[in-house]
Amino acid sequence: WYSVQTGPDGLLWIGTMNGLLIYSPREGRLLHPQPILNKDEIFHVAHDRLGYVWCSTRRGIVRFAAAAARQAKAEDPASFQVERLDESHSLPTTNFGLVTSATGAKDPSGRLWFPGLRALISLAPEQFT
């Protein structure tokens, strides 16, 4: 596991080398039998105040609505809309898979920070609505 974050919903959002797991401590189970974003390694998971989840990967930063991911069909966990930020969004790097660190941060203003191989990326979630 690369990243474990507790979301505002009380769920554990777990970044792995095979995608993202969502675990409900209250129910004692994973919400989906298979990881979502299963074609990505998920290095850091962050939640913004708008209800989106942001994940750093080796292929950019992905963003999706937390509610949509929770409600994705169990037989098709990819059945929700994902936006992928990459060079076309002026990111100087798309590889966030640092060998020694799988971190990121959210500062007091709500900005999200993701360390990449060639740059430290800072995003204001409000700019992507």
C-alpha positions as a Markdown table, in Angstrom:
| # | Residue | x | y | z |
|---|---|---|---|---|
| 1 | Trp | 0.0 | 0.0 | 0.0 |
| 2 | Tyr | 1.3 | 3.4 | -0.9 |
| 3 | Ser | -1.3 | 5.7 | 0.7 |
| 4 | Val | -4.1 | 5.3 | 3.3 |
| 5 | Gln | -6.3 | 8.3 | 3.9 |
| 6 | Thr | -9.5 | 8.7 | 5.9 |
| 7 | Gly | -12.1 | 10.6 | 3.9 |
| 8 | Pro | -14.7 | 13.0 | 5.3 |
| 9 | Asp | -17.1 | 10.1 | 4.8 |
| 10 | Gly | -15.2 | 8.0 | 7.4 |
| 11 | Leu | -14.1 | 5.5 | 4.7 |
| 12 | Leu | -10.5 | 4.5 | 4.2 |
| 13 | Trp | -9.2 | 5.3 | 0.7 |
| 14 | Ile | -6.2 | 3.0 | 0.0 |
| 15 | Gly | -3.8 | 3.6 | -2.8 |
| 16 | Thr | -2.1 | 0.5 | -4.0 |
| 17 | Met | 0.1 | -0.7 | -6.9 |
| 18 | Asn | -3.1 | -2.1 | -8.5 |
| 19 | Gly | -5.5 | 0.8 | -8.1 |
| 20 | Leu | -7.6 | 2.3 | -5.3 |
| 21 | Leu | -9.5 | 0.4 | -2.6 |
| 22 | Ile | -12.3 | 1.9 | -0.5 |
| 23 | Tyr | -12.8 | 0.2 | 2.8 |
| 24 | Ser | -15.7 | 0.8 | 5.2 |
| 25 | Pro | -14.5 | 0.4 | 8.9 |
| 26 | Arg | -18.1 | 0.5 | 10.0 |
| 27 | Glu | -19.1 | -2.4 | 7.8 |
| 28 | Gly | -15.7 | -4.2 | 8.0 |
| 29 | Arg | -15.5 | -4.6 | 4.2 |
| 30 | Leu | -14.3 | -3.3 | 0.9 |
| 31 | Leu | -17.0 | -1.4 | -1.1 |
| 32 | His | -15.9 | -3.1 | -4.3 |
| 33 | Pro | -14.4 | -6.6 | -4.8 |
| 34 | Gln | -11.9 | -5.1 | -7.3 |
| 35 | Pro | -9.8 | -1.9 | -7.0 |
| 36 | Ile | -11.1 | 1.1 | -8.9 |
| 37 | Leu | -8.6 | 2.8 | -11.2 |
| 38 | Asn | -7.0 | -0.6 | -11.5 |
| 39 | Lys | -4.7 | 0.4 | -14.4 |
| 40 | Asp | -2.9 | 2.8 | -12.1 |
| 41 | Glu | -0.6 | 2.8 | -9.2 |
| 42 | Ile | -2.0 | 5.2 | -6.7 |
| 43 | Phe | 0.7 | 7.0 | -4.7 |
| 44 | His | -1.3 | 9.6 | -2.8 |
| 45 | Val | -5.0 | 10.2 | -2.1 |
| 46 | Ala | -6.4 | 13.5 | -1.2 |
| 47 | His | -9.9 | 14.8 | -0.6 |
| 48 | Asp | -11.0 | 18.4 | -1.3 |
| 49 | Arg | -13.8 | 20.3 | 0.2 |
| 50 | Leu | -15.9 | 20.1 | -3.0 |
| 51 | Gly | -16.4 | 16.3 | -2.6 |
| 52 | Tyr | -13.7 | 15.2 | -5.1 |
| 53 | Val | -10.9 | 12.7 | -4.6 |
| 54 | Trp | -7.5 | 13.4 | -6.2 |
| 55 | Cys | -4.9 | 10.6 | -6.8 |
| 56 | Ser | -1.4 | 10.9 | -8.0 |
| 57 | Thr | -0.3 | 8.1 | -10.4 |
| 58 | Arg | 2.5 | 7.4 | -12.9 |
| 59 | Arg | 0.2 | 8.7 | -15.6 |
| 60 | Gly | -0.8 | 12.1 | -14.1 |
| 61 | Ile | -3.3 | 13.1 | -11.4 |
| 62 | Val | -6.8 | 11.8 | -11.5 |
| 63 | Arg | -9.9 | 13.5 | -10.1 |
| 64 | Phe | -13.3 | 12.1 | -9.5 |
| 65 | Ala | -16.4 | 12.6 | -7.3 |
| 66 | Ala | -16.1 | 10.6 | -4.1 |
| 67 | Ala | -19.9 | 9.9 | -4.2 |
| 68 | Ala | -19.7 | 8.4 | -7.7 |
| 69 | Ala | -16.8 | 6.1 | -6.7 |
| 70 | Arg | -18.6 | 4.9 | -3.6 |
| 71 | Gln | -21.7 | 4.1 | -5.8 |
| 72 | Ala | -19.9 | 2.6 | -8.7 |
| 73 | Lys | -21.3 | -0.8 | -9.7 |
| 74 | Ala | -19.6 | -3.6 | -7.8 |
| 75 | Glu | -19.2 | -5.6 | -11.1 |
| 76 | Asp | -17.8 | -2.6 | -12.9 |
| 77 | Pro | -15.8 | -0.4 | -10.5 |
| 78 | Ala | -14.7 | 1.7 | -13.5 |
| 79 | Ser | -18.3 | 2.8 | -14.1 |
| 80 | Phe | -17.8 | 6.4 | -13.0 |
| 81 | Gln | -16.3 | 9.5 | -14.6 |
| 82 | Val | -12.6 | 10.2 | -14.0 |
| 83 | Glu | -10.7 | 13.3 | -15.2 |
| 84 | Arg | -7.0 | 12.8 | -15.8 |
| 85 | Leu | -4.7 | 15.8 | -15.6 |
| 86 | Asp | -1.5 | 15.5 | -17.6 |
| 87 | Glu | 0.8 | 17.6 | -19.9 |
| 88 | Ser | -2.3 | 18.9 | -21.7 |
| 89 | His | -3.2 | 20.6 | -18.4 |
| 90 | Ser | 0.3 | 22.2 | -18.2 |
| 91 | Leu | 1.7 | 19.7 | -15.7 |
| 92 | Pro | 5.5 | 19.7 | -15.9 |
| 93 | Thr | 5.5 | 16.0 | -15.0 |
| 94 | Thr | 3.0 | 13.1 | -15.1 |
| 95 | Asn | 5.0 | 10.6 | -13.1 |
| 96 | Phe | 4.3 | 11.0 | -9.4 |
| 97 | Gly | 5.7 | 7.6 | -8.4 |
| 98 | Leu | 8.6 | 8.6 | -6.3 |
| 99 | Val | 10.8 | 5.7 | -5.3 |
| 100 | Thr | 11.3 | 6.8 | -1.7 |
| 101 | Ser | 8.2 | 8.7 | -1.0 |
| 102 | Ala | 4.5 | 8.4 | -1.8 |
| 103 | Thr | 3.3 | 11.5 | -0.1 |
| 104 | Gly | 1.3 | 14.6 | -0.8 |
| 105 | Ala | -0.4 | 17.2 | 1.4 |
| 106 | Lys | -3.4 | 19.5 | 1.7 |
| 107 | Asp | -2.6 | 22.9 | 3.1 |
| 108 | Pro | -4.9 | 25.0 | 5.4 |
| 109 | Ser | -6.2 | 26.9 | 2.4 |
| 110 | Gly | -7.3 | 23.6 | 0.7 |
| 111 | Arg | -4.5 | 23.5 | -2.0 |
| 112 | Leu | -3.3 | 20.0 | -2.8 |
| 113 | Trp | 0.4 | 19.3 | -3.2 |
| 114 | Phe | 1.8 | 16.3 | -5.1 |
| 115 | Pro | 5.6 | 15.7 | -5.4 |
| 116 | Gly | 6.5 | 14.4 | -8.9 |
| 117 | Leu | 9.8 | 13.2 | -10.4 |
| 118 | Arg | 10.5 | 16.6 | -12.0 |
| 119 | Ala | 8.4 | 19.1 | -10.0 |
| 120 | Leu | 6.2 | 19.8 | -7.0 |
| 121 | Ile | 2.7 | 20.3 | -8.2 |
| 122 | Ser | 0.2 | 22.6 | -6.4 |
| 123 | Leu | -3.5 | 22.6 | -7.4 |
| 124 | Ala | -6.4 | 24.7 | -6.2 |
| 125 | Pro | -9.4 | 22.3 | -6.6 |
| 126 | Glu | -11.8 | 25.2 | -7.2 |
| 127 | Gln | -10.0 | 25.9 | -10.5 |
| 128 | Phe | -11.3 | 22.6 | -11.9 |
| 129 | Thr | -15.0 | 22.9 | -11.3 |
